């Protein structure tokens, strides 16, 4: 087997095992709650039905059959409630659970058959039985299908035997073709028990889902917190390293330029110029990495005019645009104001406009548009360059990917991080030979991305804020 496929299969098995463990624990809790509810409500109701029909004149054989069915169901439910893990005969095993459930279904149909078959007032309770089976029967995987087929087979048997003694409605429940008070009472009670059971099942499922969602959110939050702390530590180390590298680079560049100017040998001067150029390239990489590592800094939100920021960038890049033979144009809503971090917004727009200028041919135009839309503010940067293929568009979002010679591949990543930190989004539309349009959509009120709350993290923070006990003798 391919090693990659083997690793993928092993990972899927691990995920499946974790999911099964979580689901088993939650559904076991739901099963215990449902068993106790049935023991507290359903069985007393069935016992009252047996007593009522026995007192009102049902035949002795049917009363005995009903009483035996109720007794068996009571024993099964009692065994499920009384700590099955302590029993030597393994009441907690899936095989026992399945067998006990099928036996309980048999007892239910005995009670239905002795009270009129499909005309029995106890038929409605079967809906609760099916719902409980779908929730509590989990292992083996085919067990749910077996239980459902058993229930359906029981109803089909009742239909086929409706013209026999099993389909005969006992005398206490019918008189001259009309339902008696006993029938109406039992039917009303069965309806009440059935509806309350379905309601309880819905509440139990909702409670189980909430527990699972909360636990998964907590686990995800813990992983995110751990990864964030690790990433921040690595970024801090890398940022310190980058700062330490900047000074030697500046020295190398300065000495190379100075020596190239005073060099008598042309080849030596050319080589020193190459060293200075490479130092400039390394300096650009370091600066790009530093700006990328600072992307998680807190926002300093203030009232910001995107059009004014774009105009400042046009003035700043005017000389570079003229050298490239490109015209910079700013258009749109001059009065638009939004809540944003002006420094970071300027950095994001600078990276995108620089990319557009570098990608544009001579004689073309780069347009920065600022407009108000229903979602907030929309800032577009359009160029008439060579465009990008779908493959490049897919990879351009990743850090350190670039199609420019000497590029760092961090400009787009920094811009995307800043926009998403504001609660906005960035989109790229490009066609080879037709240019590229980058669209920044920002909310009018800054909505920094926030993670789900983690109660465990709050408790840890509360403990961390508690003052440490003073050493002995210190007041």
C-alpha positions in Angstrom: 0.0 0.0 0.0 1.1 3.5 -0.8 2.6 5.1 2.4 0.6 8.3 1.8 -2.6 6.3 1.5 -1.7 4.3 4.6 -1.2 7.5 6.6 -4.4 9.0 5.3 -6.3 5.8 6.2 -4.8 5.7 9.7 -5.7 9.4 10.3 -9.3 8.7 9.1 -9.5 5.8 11.5 -8.3 8.0 14.4 -10.9 10.7 13.6 -13.6 8.0 13.3 -12.6 6.5 16.7 -12.7 9.9 18.4 -16.0 10.7 16.9 -17.4 7.3 17.9 -16.1 7.9 21.5 -17.8 11.3 21.7 -21.0 10.1 20.2 -21.1 7.0 22.4 -20.7 9.0 25.6 -23.4 11.5 24.7 -25.8 8.9 23.4 -25.2 6.8 26.5 -26.3 9.7 28.6 -29.4 10.2 26.5 -30.1 6.5 26.7 -30.0 6.6 30.5 -32.3 9.5 30.6 -34.8 7.8 28.3 -34.8 4.6 30.2 -35.5 6.4 33.5 -38.3 8.3 31.8 -39.9 5.1 30.5 -39.5 3.5 33.9 -41.2 6.5 35.6 -44.0 7.1 33.1 -44.6 4.4 30.5 -44.5 1.3 32.7 -46.9 2.7 35.3 -49.3 3.6 32.5 -49.1 0.1 31.1 -49.7 -1.4 34.5 -52.7 0.8 35.0 -54.0 -0.3 31.7 -53.7 -4.0 32.8 -55.4 -3.3 36.1 -58.2 -1.3 34.4 -59.0 -4.0 31.9 -58.8 -6.8 34.5 -61.2 -4.9 36.7 -63.6 -4.1 33.9 -63.9 -7.7 32.7 -61.2 -8.6 30.2 -60.5 -12.4 29.8 -58.1 -14.0 32.2 -55.7 -15.2 29.4 -55.3 -11.7 28.0 -54.8 -10.2 31.4 -52.1 -12.7 32.2 -50.4 -12.1 28.9 -50.4 -8.3 29.4 -49.2 -8.6 33.0 -46.4 -10.9 31.9 -45.3 -8.4 29.2 -45.4 -5.5 31.6 -43.3 -7.5 34.1 -40.7 -8.4 31.5 -40.4 -4.8 30.4 -40.1 -3.7 34.0 -37.3 -6.1 34.5 -35.4 -5.0 31.4 -35.7 -1.3 32.2 -34.7 -2.0 35.8 -31.6 -3.9 34.6 -30.6 -0.9 32.4 -30.9 1.6 35.2 -29.1 -0.4 38.0 -25.4 0.1 37.1 -25.1 -2.6 34.4 -21.3 -2.4 34.4 -21.3 -4.1 37.8 -23.3 -7.1 36.6 -21.4 -10.2 35.8 -23.6 -11.1 32.9 -22.6 -8.0 30.9 -25.8 -5.9 30.7 -23.8 -3.0 29.2 -22.7 -4.9 26.1 -24.2 -3.8 22.8 -25.4 -7.4 22.1 -27.4 -7.4 25.4 -28.7 -3.9 24.7 -30.0 -5.0 21.3 -31.5 -8.2 22.6 -33.2 -6.4 25.4 -34.6 -3.9 23.0 -36.0 -6.6 20.7 -37.5 -8.4 23.7 -39.1 -5.1 24.8 -40.6 -4.7 21.3 -42.0 -8.2 21.6 -43.6 -7.3 24.9 -45.1 -4.2 23.4 -46.8 -6.1 20.6 -48.1 -8.7 23.1 -49.9 -5.8 24.8 -51.1 -4.4 21.5 -52.4 -7.9 20.3 -54.3 -8.4 23.6 -56.0 -5.0 23.3 -57.3 -5.2 19.7 -54.3 -5.3 17.3 -54.2 -2.3 15.0 -57.5 -1.1 16.7 -55.7 -1.0 20.1 -55.4 2.4 21.8 -51.8 1.5 22.5 -50.7 1.7 18.9 -49.6 5.4 19.2 -47.0 4.4 21.8 -45.1 2.6 19.0 -44.0 6.0 17.6 -42.1 6.6 20.8 -40.6 3.1 20.5 -39.3 3.8 17.0 -37.8 7.2 18.0 -36.1 5.7 21.1 -34.7 2.9 19.0 -33.2 5.4 16.5 -31.4 7.2 19.3 -30.3 4.6 21.8 -29.4 1.6 19.5 -25.9 2.4 18.1 -23.8 -0.8 17.9 -23.5 -2.7 15.8 -24.2 -0.4 12.9 -26.9 -2.7 11.4 -28.8 -2.8 14.8 -31.1 0.2 13.9 -32.2 -1.5 10.8 -32.9 -4.8 12.6 -35.0 -3.0 15.3 -36.9 -1.0 12.7 -37.7 -4.1 10.7 -38.9 -5.9 13.8 -41.3 -3.1 14.6 -42.6 -2.9 11.0 -42.9 -6.8 11.0 -45.0 -6.6 14.1 -47.4 -4.1 12.6 -47.7 -6.1 9.4 -48.4 -9.2 11.5 -51.2 -7.3 13.3 -52.7 -6.3 10.0 -52.6 -9.9 8.7 -54.1 -11.2 11.9 -56.8 -8.5 12.2 -59.6 -11.0 11.3 -58.5 -13.5 13.9 -58.7 -13.6 17.7 -55.6 -11.4 18.0 -57.5 -8.7 16.2 -60.6 -8.9 18.3 -61.2 -5.9 20.5 -61.9 -7.0 24.1 -65.3 -6.4 25.5 -64.2 -3.7 28.0 -63.1 -1.5 25.1 -66.1 -1.8 22.8 -69.8 -2.0 23.1 -72.3 -2.2 20.2 -69.6 -0.9 17.8 -68.8 2.2 19.8 -65.7 2.8 21.9 -66.4 2.6 25.6 -65.2 5.0 28.3 -62.4 2.6 29.0 -61.2 2.7 25.4 -61.4 6.5 25.3 -59.5 6.7 28.6 -56.7 4.4 27.5 -56.5 6.1 24.1 -56.3 9.5 25.7 -53.6 8.3 28.1 -51.6 6.6 25.2 -51.9 9.9 23.3 -50.6 11.9 26.2 -47.7 9.4 26.9 -46.8 9.3 23.2 -46.8 13.1 22.7 -44.9 13.7 26.0 -42.4 10.9 25.0 -41.7 12.5 21.6 -41.4 15.9 23.3 -38.9 14.5 25.8 -36.9 12.8 23.0 -36.7 16.1 21.1 -35.5 17.9 24.3 -33.0 15.1 25.0 -31.6 15.3 21.5 -31.3 19.0 21.6 -29.5 18.8 25.0 -27.1 16.2 23.6 -26.4 18.3 20.5 -25.7 21.3 22.7 -23.3 19.3 24.8 -21.5 18.0 21.8 -21.4 21.5 20.2 -20.0 23.1 23.4 -17.4 20.4 23.8 -16.3 20.6 20.2 -16.1 24.4 20.4 -14.0 24.1 23.6 -11.6 21.6 22.0 -11.3 23.8 18.9 -10.7 26.8 21.0 -8.0 25.0 23.0 -6.3 24.0 19.7 -6.6 27.5 18.3 -5.2 29.0 21.5 -2.2 26.6 21.6 -1.5 27.1 17.9 -1.8 30.9 18.3 0.6 31.0 21.2 3.1 28.8 19.3 2.7 31.0 16.2 3.2 34.1 18.2 6.3 32.7 19.9 7.8 31.7 16.5 6.9 35.0 15.0 8.5 36.9 17.9 11.7 34.9 17.5 11.7 35.4 13.8 11.0 39.1 14.2 13.9 39.5 16.6 16.1 37.6 14.2 15.1 39.8 11.3 15.9 42.9 13.4 19.3 41.5 14.1 19.9 40.8 10.4 18.9 44.4 9.3 22.0 46.0 10.9 24.6 43.7 9.2 22.7 44.1 5.9 22.9 47.8 6.2 26.6 47.6 6.9 27.2 45.2 4.0 25.3 47.5 1.6 27.0 50.6 2.7 30.5 49.1 2.6 29.8 47.5 -0.8 28.6 50.8 -2.3 31.6 52.7 -0.9 34.1 50.1 -2.1 32.5 49.9 -5.6 32.9 53.7 -6.0 36.6 53.6 -5.0 37.4 50.3 -6.8 40.0 50.6 -9.6 39.1 47.3 -11.2 35.8 47.4 -13.1 35.1 43.8 -12.4 35.5 44.3 -8.7 33.2 47.3 -8.9 30.6 45.3 -10.7 30.8 42.5 -8.2 30.5 44.9 -5.3 27.4 46.4 -7.0 25.9 42.9 -7.2 26.6 42.5 -3.5 24.8 45.8 -2.8 21.8 44.8 -4.9 21.5 41.5 -3.2 21.7 43.3 0.2 18.8 45.5 -1.0 16.8 42.4 -2.0 17.5 40.8 1.4 16.5 44.0 3.1 13.2 43.9 1.2 12.6 40.3 2.3 13.3 41.2 5.9 11.0 44.3 5.8 8.2 42.2 4.2 8.5 39.5 6.8 8.4 42.1 9.6 5.3 43.6 8.2 3.8 40.1 7.8 4.7 39.2 11.4 3.1 42.4 12.7 -0.2 41.5 11.1 -1.8 40.2 14.4 -1.2 43.5 16.3 -4.3 45.1 17.8 -6.2 47.6 15.7 -6.1 51.3 16.5 -9.5 52.1 15.1 -10.4 55.7 14.1 -12.5 57.5 11.6 -10.8 57.0 8.2 -11.4 58.4 4.7 -10.3 55.7 2.2 -10.2 58.2 -0.6 -7.8 60.4 1.3 -5.6 57.4 2.0 -5.6 56.5 -1.7 -4.7 60.1 -2.6 -1.7 60.0 -0.2 -0.5 56.8 -1.8 -0.9 58.2 -5.3 1.4 61.1 -4.3 3.8 58.8 -2.6 4.1 56.5 -5.6 4.0 59.2 -8.3 7.7 59.0 -9.0 7.8 55.3 -9.1 4.8 55.2 -11.4 6.4 57.7 -13.8 9.5 55.6 -13.9 7.4 52.6 -14.9 5.4 54.7 -17.4 2.1 54.1 -15.6 -0.6 56.7 -14.6 -2.2 56.5 -11.2 -5.8 57.6 -10.8 -8.0 57.8 -7.7 -11.8 58.0 -8.1 -14.9 57.5 -6.1 -16.6 58.8 -3.0 -14.5 61.6 -1.4 -16.7 61.9 1.7 -16.9 58.3 2.6 -15.8 57.7 6.2 -15.4 54.3 8.0 -14.0 53.0 11.2 -10.6 51.4 10.5 -7.0 51.4 11.4 -5.6 54.1 9.0 -2.0 52.9 9.3 -2.8 49.3 8.5 -5.3 50.2 5.8 -2.6 52.3 4.2 -0.2 49.4 4.3 -2.7 47.0 2.7 -3.5 49.4 -0.1 0.2 50.3 -0.6 1.0 46.6 -1.2 -1.8 46.1 -3.7 -1.2 49.4 -5.6 2.6 48.6 -5.8 1.7 45.1 -7.3 -0.6 46.8 -9.8 2.0 49.3 -10.9 4.7 46.6 -11.3 2.3 44.4 -13.3 1.2 47.2 -15.7 2.9 47.9 -19.0 4.1 51.3 -20.1 1.4 53.7 -21.1 -1.3 51.9 -19.0 -3.3 53.2 -16.1 -3.9 51.9 -12.5 -7.2 53.0 -11.0 -8.0 53.0 -7.3 -11.8 53.3 -6.7 -13.6 54.1 -3.4 -17.3 53.5 -3.2 -20.0 53.0 -0.6 -22.1 49.8 -0.9 -24.7 48.2 1.2 -22.1 46.0 3.0 -19.9 49.0 3.8 -17.0 50.4 1.8 -15.6 48.9 -1.4 -12.1 49.7 -2.5 -10.9 48.5 -5.9 -7.5 48.5 -7.5 -7.6 47.8 -11.2 -4.6 47.5 -13.6 -4.3 46.7 -17.3 -1.5 44.3 -16.9 -0.9 40.8 -18.2 -3.4 39.2 -15.8 -3.2 35.9 -14.0 -4.3 32.4 -14.7 -6.7 30.5 -12.4 -3.8 28.5 -11.0 -1.9 31.6 -10.1 -5.0 33.2 -8.5 -5.4 30.1 -6.4 -1.8 30.2 -5.1 -1.4 34.0 -4.8 -3.3 33.9 -1.5 -0.6 31.9 0.2 2.5 33.6 1.8 5.8 33.5 0.0 4.3 32.7 -3.4 5.3 35.3 -6.1 5.5 35.5 -9.8 7.8 38.5 -9.7 11.6 38.2 -9.9 13.0 39.3 -6.6 9.5 39.4 -4.9 8.9 38.3 -1.4 5.4 36.9 -1.9 4.2 38.6 1.3 2.4 41.7 0.0 -0.9 40.0 -0.8 -0.7 37.9 2.4 -0.2 41.0 4.5 -3.1 42.9 2.8 -5.4 39.9 3.2 -4.6 39.6 6.9 -5.2 43.3 7.5 -8.6 43.2 5.6 -9.8 40.1 7.4 -8.6 41.6 10.7 -11.1 44.4 10.1 -13.9 41.9 9.5 -13.8 42.4 5.7 -12.8 40.3 2.7 -10.6 40.6 -0.3 -11.3 39.2 -3.8 -9.2 38.9 -6.9 -10.6 38.8 -10.5 -8.2 38.4 -13.3 -8.1 37.2 -16.9 -4.8 36.6 -18.8 -4.2 39.5 -21.1 -7.1 41.6 -19.6 -5.6 42.9 -16.3 -6.5 42.3 -12.7 -9.0 43.8 -10.3 -8.6 43.5 -6.5 -11.7 44.3 -4.4 -11.5 45.1 -0.7 -14.9 45.1 1.1 -14.8 46.6 4.6 -17.7 47.1 7.1 -18.5 50.7 8.1 -18.0 49.7 11.7 -14.9 47.6 12.2 -15.7 44.1 13.3 -12.5 42.3 14.2 -12.7 38.6 13.9 -13.3 36.9 17.3 -13.2 33.3 18.4 -15.8 31.4 20.2 -15.7 31.8 24.0 -13.9 29.2 25.9 -15.0 28.7 29.6 -11.8 26.9 30.3 -9.7 29.8 29.1 -11.7 32.2 31.3 -11.2 30.1 34.3 -7.4 29.9 33.6 -7.3 33.7 33.1 -9.2 34.2 36.4 -6.7 31.9 38.2 -3.8 33.7 36.6 -5.0 37.1 37.8 -5.2 35.9 41.5 -2.2 37.2 43.4 0.3 34.6 44.5 0.5 33.9 48.3 3.1 36.0 50.1 6.2 34.1 51.5 6.3 33.5 55.2 7.3 36.5 57.2 6.3 39.0 54.4 3.6 41.4 55.2 
